[in-house]
């Protein structure tokens, strides 16, 4: 129960609450809060439910994850619940990009909000990206020509659904269709849905309720890989492609 003890103390500190104030909010005594934070006793199921409701965090995240390195910016809201969304940085404190490999894309729907799953993904750094959280996703099929199977799209995480801009392309993680890359028309104000369009017109447009969208990532850049051999398309090679691209652009910046 050491993890829940440190998590309670850290979450209380993030909200700048004293033990007494938190105890009042949870309708328990201050000494019980102290006992939990010091690991002298474990919260009951009823108290875990209260903590989950108060901090808007699933119970499994409270119990299983080390939240001591998380900030308020490390969480995102999904259906009035927050999930841990750490931004990974390197030794220079620059944001890193997680790369979702083709073989792992099928499992992304189950692991997108699991910090341990995200932690296992390989990471790259590109110096030219705008601020924000970015992730690289593999493209399947030919619905978004000229990109084909094996291409990767780097997307910037969209926190507020109101920021979805009609006509732009996005990677969407959805309840029923899994991970898709489409051109989007924002119909949220009209009927709480998004119209998803393919650039390859042999595919029909379709709408999905915004409530079915778990994550959305706005297109930032891409790498087309159809000119490479199967051997060259190993994940390590794709990582190198991104890295070399970043080095070339960094060198170009110095010349300008």
N, C-alpha and C positions, 0 to 999 in steps of 0.2 A: 504493500500500500504506500510505499515511498513516493511513487509517481503521482498519485492523487494528492498526497500531502503537499508536494512542491507545486503542483498545478493550481491548487486552491490558493495558495499564497501568491503565486505569480499573477493569476487572474485578478485577485483582489488588488494587487499592487498596480496592475494596468489600469484599473478603474479608479485608482487613488482613493481607496476605501480603507478605513480603519477596521480592525477586527470587530469593534463594537457596532459600527454602522452596518457591516455585512451581516452580523448576527441579527440585528434588528430587521433587516430586509428579509432574512430567511426565517424569522420568528423563532430563533433559538438563542441560547446564551452565548456570551462572548467566550466563555471558557471552553465551550464545545468547539468553536472555531479554532482556538489556540491548540486544542487537543488534536484536531485533524491536521493542522499545519505542521505540528511537531511530530506527527506520526505515532502519537500515543494511543490513538483509537481510530477506527475506520468509519466512514460515513455509512449510515444505513441506506437501504434502497430508497426509502422515502426522501432522505436528504439528498441523495444523488439526483433524484428527479427534480428536486427544488433547485439544486445547483445548475442542472442542465437547462431548466426553464429560465433561470435568472441570467446566466451568462450566454444563453442561446447557443449552446454547444451540445452535440450529441454525447450521450453518456460514454460511448465507446472511445471517443476522442479524449474525454476527461480521464479515463482509466488507462488507455493504452499508449498515448502519445506524450512525449516530453514537450511541454509547452513553454519551457523556461526561456527558449530563444525566440519565441513568437512575440510579435508586437500586435497592436490593434490592426495594423495594415496587413498582417499575415492571415487574416480571416476574410472570407467573402460570405455574403448573405445568399442563401438558397432557400426559398419558401420559408422565410422568417426563422431560419436556422443558419448558424455560421459553421463553416467548415474550414479546417486549417489549410492555408494556401501559401506555403513559405516561398519567398523569393530567394533563390540560390545565388550566392555571390562567390567570387574567387578571392585570392589573397589581396588583390588590389581594390576589393569592395565593388567590383563591377558585376552587373547582372549576368548570369549564365542562362543559356537556353537549353531546356531539356528536349531531347530528340526522341520522338515516339517511333520506334522501328516498325517496319511492315508486320513482322511476326507478332508484335505486341499490340498492334492497333485493335485487334478483336477484343482484347482484354481491357482496353482503356476505359470502356464504359463502367466496368466494375471497379477500376482502380483510380479513376480521375480525382477523387477526393480523398485518397489514401496517401498520406505523406510517405509511407514506407515504399509504396509502389513508385511514386514520383522520384524518390531518392535513388532508386535503382536505375533510372534512365540515364543514358550517357548524356554528357553536356558539352556545349560548345559556347564560344564567345564571338560575337560579331560587333565590331566597334562602331558601325554606322547606324545601328538601329535607334529609333526614337525612344524616349523614356517609356517605361511600362514593362509589364511582365510578358515575355514572349515564349512561344513553344513551337517546335517544328513537327509537322504532321505529314505522313505519307499520303499520296493521292492514289486512288484506285479508279480504274475504268477510264473512259474517254469523254465523259459528259462535260468536262471543262477544257476542251481543246484551246490552245495547243498543248496543254499539260496532259500527260498520259501516265499510265502505270509506272510507279517508281519515282515520280517527281515528288519533291517535298515543298510544302508551303510553310513559311514562318508567319505566325499570326500573333498579334498583340491582344492580350486579354481585354475584353470589354466588360467593365464592371457594371455600368448602368445601361439597361436595355434601351433606354431612351436615346442613347448615343449611336444606335444602329442607323447607318445612313443608307437610304435606298439607292440601289444601283451598284453598290460596292460588293466585293466578294468576301466571304467569311467561311471559316471552318466552324461547323456547329456540332456539338455533342448532344444527341437527342435521345429521348427515352425509347422510341420505337425504331428509328433508322440508324442508330449508332452514330458513327462519325461521318459527316458529309461535308463536302466543299462545294458551295453554290454562290450564285449571285442572289442578293437578297433585296426584297422590297418590304419596307417596314410598314405593316398594317396594324400595328399595336393599338394606335388611337382609334382605328376604324372598327376592328373586330378581334383585337387581342391575338393576332396571328402574324406570321411571317410568310411571304410568298417566296418560294425557293425556285430559282430559274437556272437552267443549264445553258452554257454558251454553245454547246452542241445542240442544235435545234431538233435533232431526232428524238430528244428526250422531252417529255412533257413537264410543264411547270406544276408545282403542287404547293399547298399551304399546310403549315403545321401550327398548332396553338403555341403561343409563347410559353405556356406552362410546361410544354414538353421539351423545352430547350434547357439543358443542364449547364452548358458552357457555350460561349461564342467568342471566336478569335478573329479579329479583323486582319485581312491580308496585309503583310508588310513587304515580303519578298519571297522568291521561290528559286529552286534550282531544278532544271529539267535534266533527267538522267537517261532519256531514251537512246542517246548516242553512245552510252557506255555498255560494256559487256556485263554478263551476269556476275562474273568474278569481281569486276570493278564496283558492282553495286552492293557489296557487303557493307554493313553499317560502318565499319571502321574506315572504309574508303569514302563513304558519304561524309563522315565527320571530317576527314581530311579535306574534302572539297570545300566545305563550309569554312574551315580554318584557313585554308590557302586564300579563299576569297576575301576573308577578313584582313589577312596580312597585306594583300594587294591593295585593298581599299585604304588601309591605314597608311601605306607608303604613298599612295596618291594624295592623301590629305596633306602630308608633309610637303609635297611639291607645290601645292596650290597656295 
